[in-house]
Amino acid sequence: MKLSALAQKAGIAIDGDADVTGFAIDNRKVAPGTVFGAFRGSEANGEDFIPAAIAAGAIAIVARPGVEVDGAIHIASDEPRQAFARLAAGFFTPQPATVVAVTGTNGKTSTVEMTRQIWRMCGYSAASIGTLGVTTPDESVSTGLTTPDIVTFLSNMTGLAREGVTHVAYEASSHGLSQFRNEGLRVAAGAFTNLSRDHLDYHADMEAYFAAKMRLFDEVVSDGGSAVVWMDDPRSGAVCEHVRRRGLHLFAVGEQADAANPGIRLLDRTPTELGQDLKLAYAGDEYAVRLPLIGAYQSANALVAAGLVLATADDAGPMAKQVFDCLSRLQPVRGRLERAAINRAGAPVYVDYAHTPDALEAAIFALRPHVTGRLITVFGAGGDRDTGKRAPMGEIVAAHSEVAIVTDDNPRGEDPEAIRAAIVAGAGAADNIAEIAGRREAIATAIAQAGKGDIVLIAGKGHEQGQIYGRGEATRVHPFDDVTVARECAA
């Protein structure tokens, strides 16, 4: 494929031409004919590896203006990541016919996976990409980052299309959006779940965090596309302003959906022993749904997923009943309020990925209607991440759980004891909070003391398979799975 053809398609002017065989952002993956992206990062500067990439056969370098490039075509851009993504998108073909993206602080993983499940039940060949990895139509999963690098992302999309996948839902994280790691595709619809404090170790403040999320609607969703917005979040009004300014079709979801903001309106939600009964209104008709998942936020994720399916359907009206019927057959998402075990006293043990104050509160409130005894919560906070959320996490768990156990959760390069102390400090004078350093010991203690009517919540790691210690080259990951450990302790 000619570089000039890719540049023309991407709307980028270049000086020179060559045959392109691939794209890379790691100089060790460069082969003759590769276009190399040289970007500045938080830990390494890709510009330092330009000579090595050229020596390995790179025919073009995408980098900032003024960067020295000797022996290859210099494609200069003030936003080299974005320029690289647009060029690469023309190379990685074919792509699935229908692609949707989900952003927000919490619920992205569940929403994309539920969207995949609904599409599959409706007869489409569908996949999802996100924190759990790539989930294919046959339910197989390959692990990965929430938003992988642009080369991996686009090559995954092409691989799925070649396997016959027509529908893909992916997570659009704030990191991925700000670093242009999911550009170039035709995105038929984007969805917003909610916004709360997270990733302030990366973003300057909440407004910068929100602005990164809004790139999904400002730039990534294709012209004439749709925006599915959970209307019951405090930020939904601001999201709708971005949607309207862009001229996208607004598909509202939640109790606040109405005639002015049509979509799926949640009329009523009643918790049941193993799920919840929903009463919905859509396009003038009412629907009753028995959702087999507990928690208000689970219903929110499911309804946003249904909104994505309907917003991208060729004929949504006749399809609505089928989509809402699918909600009653949704399967739990790995590590998202997943019932991992039941101890010998009959107390259920749930594992959830909640690792922010808002997510912890949501998980606790989801379980509260099902607790007749005590709610025992095991949780911690990650090291080398936003330190400001630790005290609020301790405050929330101590206030809304009968027993709160603070333990370690990926301490990385920080002192685990200092992290735990910051969490405990947030609980103030609360006398229901304990500190147990070892995560297995903390889980075992919680499960051992849970009696009939109690529920144990193990929060923070969800689907993760390891406990992270150290940073940089000293990083080490010890195998650890909350679900497996919970089952061992409950046996």
C-alpha positions in Angstrom: 0.0 0.0 0.0 1.4 3.4 -0.9 2.0 6.0 1.8 0.7 8.7 -0.5 -2.7 6.9 -0.7 -2.9 6.6 3.1 -2.0 10.2 3.6 -4.6 11.4 1.1 -7.2 9.3 2.8 -6.2 10.8 6.2 -6.1 14.3 4.9 -2.4 14.7 5.6 0.2 16.3 3.4 3.4 14.5 2.9 6.7 15.1 1.1 7.7 11.8 -0.6 6.2 8.4 -1.1 7.0 4.7 -0.3 5.4 1.3 0.0 4.0 0.7 3.5 4.1 -2.8 5.0 3.0 -2.0 8.6 2.8 0.4 11.5 4.6 0.4 14.9 5.1 2.5 18.0 7.8 0.2 19.4 11.1 0.4 17.5 11.7 -3.3 18.2 8.7 -4.2 16.0 9.9 -2.2 13.0 10.5 -4.1 9.8 11.3 -2.8 6.3 8.4 -0.6 5.1 7.1 0.3 8.5 5.7 3.7 9.5 7.0 4.5 13.0 5.2 6.7 15.5 7.7 8.6 17.7 5.7 10.0 20.7 6.7 11.5 24.0 5.4 9.4 26.9 5.4 9.7 30.7 8.2 7.1 31.1 10.0 7.1 27.7 10.4 9.4 24.7 9.8 7.6 21.4 11.8 10.3 19.6 14.9 8.8 21.1 14.4 5.6 19.1 14.0 7.2 15.7 17.5 6.3 14.5 17.0 2.7 15.6 13.6 2.5 13.8 15.2 3.9 10.6 18.0 1.5 10.8 15.5 -1.3 11.1 13.8 -0.2 7.9 11.2 2.4 8.8 10.3 4.4 5.7 8.4 7.2 7.5 8.5 8.7 11.0 5.4 10.5 12.5 6.7 13.0 15.0 6.5 16.6 16.1 7.8 19.4 13.8 11.4 20.1 14.4 12.4 16.6 15.4 15.4 15.4 13.5 14.6 12.6 11.0 17.5 11.5 8.8 16.9 8.7 6.3 13.1 8.5 6.2 10.1 10.7 5.4 9.2 13.0 8.3 5.4 13.3 8.7 5.3 16.3 11.0 2.3 17.1 13.2 1.6 19.0 16.3 -0.5 16.0 17.3 1.6 13.1 16.1 -0.5 10.5 17.9 -3.6 11.6 16.0 -1.8 11.8 12.7 -0.4 8.4 13.1 -3.8 6.9 14.1 -5.5 8.4 11.0 -2.8 7.0 8.7 -2.9 3.6 10.4 -6.7 3.4 10.1 -6.4 3.5 6.3 -4.0 0.6 6.4 -5.8 -1.8 8.7 -8.8 -2.9 6.7 -11.4 -4.3 6.6 -13.2 -3.1 9.7 -16.5 -4.3 11.3 -19.6 -2.6 9.8 -21.0 -1.4 13.2 -18.7 -0.1 15.9 -19.8 1.7 19.1 -17.8 3.1 22.0 -18.5 3.6 25.7 -17.0 6.2 28.0 -17.5 7.2 31.6 -15.9 6.5 34.9 -17.7 3.4 35.9 -19.7 0.8 33.9 -17.7 0.8 30.6 -16.7 -2.9 30.8 -20.2 -4.1 31.8 -21.8 -1.9 29.1 -19.7 -3.1 26.2 -20.0 -6.7 27.2 -23.8 -6.5 27.6 -24.0 -4.8 24.2 -22.1 -7.7 22.8 -24.4 -10.2 24.5 -27.5 -8.4 23.2 -26.2 -8.3 19.6 -25.3 -12.0 19.8 -28.8 -12.9 21.1 -30.2 -10.9 18.2 -28.3 -13.0 15.7 -25.3 -10.8 15.0 -21.6 -11.8 15.1 -20.4 -9.5 17.8 -17.3 -8.8 19.9 -16.3 -6.4 22.7 -12.9 -4.8 23.5 -12.0 -3.4 26.9 -10.6 -4.1 30.4 -11.5 -7.8 30.1 -9.7 -8.0 26.7 -11.2 -9.0 23.4 -14.3 -11.1 23.8 -15.2 -12.9 20.6 -18.5 -14.4 19.4 -17.5 -17.8 20.7 -17.0 -16.3 24.2 -13.2 -16.7 24.2 -11.3 -13.9 25.8 -7.8 -12.5 25.2 -6.7 -10.1 27.9 -5.5 -6.6 27.4 -5.7 -2.9 28.5 -8.9 -0.9 28.7 -7.9 0.8 25.5 -4.9 -0.9 23.8 -2.3 1.1 21.8 -3.6 2.2 18.4 -1.8 -0.4 16.4 -3.1 -3.3 18.5 -6.5 -1.7 18.6 -6.8 -1.3 14.8 -5.2 -4.7 14.1 -7.7 -6.4 16.5 -10.6 -4.7 14.6 -9.3 -5.9 11.3 -8.7 -9.4 12.6 -12.3 -9.5 14.0 -13.7 -8.3 10.6 -11.8 -11.0 8.7 -13.3 -13.6 11.1 -16.8 -12.4 10.1 -17.5 -10.1 13.1 -19.9 -7.3 12.1 -20.6 -5.6 15.4 -18.0 -4.4 18.0 -18.4 -2.4 21.2 -15.3 -1.0 22.8 -14.3 0.9 25.9 -13.1 4.5 25.3 -11.1 5.4 28.4 -10.0 8.9 29.2 -6.4 7.9 28.6 -7.2 6.3 25.3 -9.2 9.3 24.1 -6.5 11.9 25.2 -3.8 9.8 23.6 -5.7 9.1 20.3 -5.6 5.4 20.8 -9.0 4.7 19.3 -9.1 6.9 16.2 -9.9 6.4 12.5 -12.8 4.0 12.7 -16.3 4.8 11.7 -17.9 4.9 15.1 -21.7 4.7 14.7 -22.6 5.6 18.3 -20.9 6.6 21.6 -22.3 6.2 25.1 -21.8 8.0 28.3 -22.4 6.1 31.6 -21.4 8.5 34.4 -18.6 10.7 35.8 -16.9 10.6 39.2 -13.4 11.1 40.6 -10.8 8.9 39.0 -7.4 9.2 37.2 -6.5 12.6 38.7 -2.9 11.3 38.9 -3.0 11.7 35.1 -5.5 14.5 34.4 -5.0 17.9 35.9 -8.5 18.2 37.5 -12.0 17.0 37.0 -12.7 19.4 34.2 -9.7 18.1 32.2 -10.9 14.5 32.9 -14.4 15.4 31.7 -12.9 17.1 28.6 -11.0 14.0 27.7 -14.1 11.9 27.9 -16.0 14.4 25.7 -13.6 13.8 22.8 -15.7 10.8 22.1 -18.6 13.0 21.1 -16.7 16.0 19.9 -14.4 14.2 17.5 -14.5 10.3 17.5 -18.2 9.5 16.8 -18.8 9.8 13.1 -20.7 12.7 11.6 -24.4 11.9 11.8 -23.9 9.3 14.5 -25.7 8.8 17.8 -25.0 9.5 21.4 -26.5 7.3 24.1 -26.5 9.2 27.4 -27.4 8.0 30.9 -29.5 11.0 31.9 -29.5 10.4 35.6 -25.9 11.4 36.2 -25.2 15.0 37.3 -23.0 15.5 34.3 -25.5 14.4 31.7 -26.7 17.9 30.9 -23.2 19.0 30.1 -22.7 15.8 28.0 -25.9 16.6 26.0 -24.6 20.1 25.2 -21.5 18.5 23.6 -23.8 16.1 21.7 -26.1 18.9 20.4 -23.2 21.2 19.4 -21.8 18.3 17.3 -25.1 17.6 15.7 -25.3 14.0 16.9 -28.6 12.2 17.5 -29.3 12.1 21.2 -30.7 8.8 22.6 -31.5 9.4 26.3 -31.7 6.6 28.9 -32.9 6.7 32.5 -35.6 8.2 34.6 -34.9 11.6 33.1 -35.5 10.5 29.6 -38.6 12.3 28.4 -40.4 13.8 25.3 -37.7 16.4 25.0 -35.0 13.8 25.3 -36.5 10.6 23.9 -35.0 7.1 24.3 -35.5 4.5 27.0 -37.3 5.8 30.1 -36.9 3.9 33.3 -40.4 4.1 34.9 -39.8 1.7 37.9 -37.2 -0.6 39.4 -37.9 -3.2 42.0 -35.2 -5.3 43.6 -35.8 -9.0 43.7 -33.9 -11.8 45.5 -31.6 -12.5 42.5 -32.2 -9.4 40.3 -34.6 -6.6 39.7 -37.9 -6.0 37.8 -37.8 -3.0 35.5 -40.7 -1.1 33.9 -39.6 0.7 30.8 -41.1 3.1 28.2 -39.8 3.3 24.6 -41.3 4.8 21.5 -44.8 5.0 23.0 -44.9 1.5 24.4 -44.2 0.0 27.8 -42.1 -3.1 28.6 -41.6 -5.2 31.7 -38.1 -6.7 32.1 -36.9 -9.1 34.7 -33.1 -8.3 34.8 -31.1 -11.2 36.4 -28.5 -8.8 37.9 -28.7 -7.0 41.2 -28.0 -3.3 41.7 -29.2 0.0 40.3 -26.0 0.6 38.4 -26.3 -2.8 36.7 -29.7 -1.8 35.4 -28.2 1.5 34.1 -25.4 -0.4 32.3 -28.0 -2.8 30.8 -30.2 0.0 29.6 -27.3 1.9 28.0 -26.3 -1.3 26.2 -29.9 -1.7 24.9 -29.8 2.0 23.9 -26.6 1.4 21.8 -28.2 -1.6 20.1 -31.4 0.3 19.2 -29.6 3.5 18.3 -27.6 1.6 15.6 -30.3 -0.7 14.4 -31.6 -0.3 10.8 -35.2 -0.7 12.1 -35.3 -0.1 15.8 -39.1 -0.1 16.2 -39.8 -3.8 15.4 -36.5 -4.8 17.1 -37.3 -3.2 20.5 -39.3 -6.1 22.0 -36.5 -8.5 21.0 -33.8 -6.3 22.6 -35.8 -5.9 25.9 -36.4 -9.7 26.0 -32.6 -10.1 25.7 -32.1 -8.2 28.9 -33.8 -11.0 30.9 -31.0 -13.4 29.6 -27.9 -11.3 30.3 -25.1 -13.1 32.0 -23.0 -11.5 34.8 -19.8 -9.8 33.6 -16.5 -11.1 35.1 -15.6 -9.2 38.3 -18.6 -6.9 38.2 -20.7 -7.6 41.2 -20.0 -11.3 40.5 -21.3 -13.8 43.1 -18.1 -15.7 43.7 -19.1 -18.1 46.5 -21.4 -18.9 49.4 -19.8 -19.7 52.7 -20.9 -22.5 55.1 -23.3 -20.2 56.9 -25.1 -19.4 53.7 -23.6 -15.9 53.3 -23.0 -14.9 49.6 -19.6 -13.4 48.6 -19.5 -10.8 45.8 -16.5 -9.6 43.9 -16.5 -6.2 42.3 -14.0 -4.0 40.4 -15.1 -0.9 42.4 -11.9 1.1 43.2 -13.2 4.7 43.4 -15.4 6.4 46.1 -18.4 6.5 43.7 -18.1 3.0 42.5 -17.7 1.7 46.1 -20.9 3.5 47.1 -22.7 2.1 44.1 -21.7 -1.4 44.8 -22.6 -1.1 48.5 -26.0 0.4 47.7 -26.6 -2.4 45.1 -26.2 -5.0 47.8 -27.9 -3.2 50.6 -31.5 -4.3 49.7 -30.4 -7.9 49.8 -28.7 -7.7 53.3 -30.8 -8.8 56.3 -27.7 -9.0 58.6 -24.4 -7.2 58.1 -22.6 -6.0 55.0 -18.9 -6.8 55.3 -16.7 -4.9 52.9 -13.1 -5.8 52.0 -11.3 -3.0 50.0 -8.1 -1.1 49.4 -6.6 1.5 47.1 -3.9 1.3 44.4 -0.5 2.8 44.8 1.0 5.4 42.4 -2.5 6.5 41.6 -4.8 9.4 42.7 -4.1 9.7 46.4 -7.0 12.1 47.0 -9.6 9.4 46.7 -8.3 7.2 49.5 -9.8 9.0 52.5 -13.3 9.3 50.8 -13.1 5.6 50.1 -12.6 4.9 53.8 -15.3 7.3 54.8 -17.9 5.8 52.4 -17.2 2.2 53.3 -17.2 2.8 57.1 -20.4 4.8 56.8 -22.4 2.3 54.8 -21.0 -1.1 55.9 -21.4 -2.8 59.2 -17.8 -4.1 58.9 -15.1 -2.5 56.9 -11.7 -4.3 56.3 -8.9 -2.3 54.7 -6.3 -4.4 52.9 -3.8 -4.1 50.1 -4.8 -3.6 46.4 -1.9 -3.2 44.0 0.4 -1.1 46.2 2.9 -0.8 43.3 5.8 1.5 44.3 4.3 2.9 47.4 4.4 1.8 51.0 1.3 -0.4 51.5 1.0 0.6 55.2 0.9 4.3 54.2 -1.9 3.7 51.7 -3.9 1.8 54.3 -3.4 4.5 56.9 -4.7 7.2 54.5 -7.9 5.1 53.9 -8.4 4.5 57.6 -8.0 8.2 58.3 -10.9 8.9 56.1 -13.2 6.8 58.4 -12.5 9.2 61.3 -13.7 7.9 64.6 -15.6 5.0 63.1 -15.2 1.8 65.2 -16.2 -0.6 62.5 -13.1 -0.4 60.4 -10.2 -2.9 60.7 -6.8 -3.2 58.9 -5.4 -6.5 57.6 -2.4 -6.1 55.3 -2.5 -9.5 53.5 -5.4 -9.6 51.0 -5.9 -13.3 51.3 -6.0 -13.0 55.1 -8.5 -10.1 54.9 -10.8 -12.1 52.6 -10.6 -15.1 54.8 -11.4 -13.1 57.9 -14.4 -11.5 56.2 -15.8 -14.8 55.0 -15.2 -16.6 58.3 -17.2 -14.1 60.3 -20.1 -13.8 57.8 -23.3 -15.4 59.1 -26.7 -16.1 57.8 -28.2 -12.9 56.4 -24.8 -11.3 56.0 -23.2 -10.4 52.6 -19.4 -10.1 51.9 -18.3 -7.6 49.3 -14.6 -7.9 48.0 -14.0 -4.7 46.1 -11.2 -3.3 44.0 -9.6 -5.9 41.8 -12.6 -7.6 40.1 -11.4 -9.6 37.2 -7.6 -8.9 37.8 -5.4 -11.9 38.1 -2.4 -10.4 40.0 -1.3 -8.2 42.9 1.2 -5.5 41.6 4.3 -4.5 43.6 7.1 -2.1 42.7 7.3 0.2 39.8 9.3 0.5 36.6 11.8 -2.3 36.0 11.3 -3.4 39.6 7.6 -4.2 39.0 6.5 -7.7 39.9 3.0 -9.3 39.7 2.1 -12.0 42.2 -0.8 -14.2 41.0 -4.0 -13.3 42.8 -7.6 -13.7 41.8 -10.3 -12.5 44.3 -12.9 -14.9 43.0 -10.6 -18.0 43.3 -9.4 -16.9 46.8 -13.0 -16.3 47.9 -14.0 -19.8 46.8 -11.1 -21.3 48.6 -11.8 -19.4 51.8 -15.5 -20.3 51.6 -15.0 -24.0 51.1 
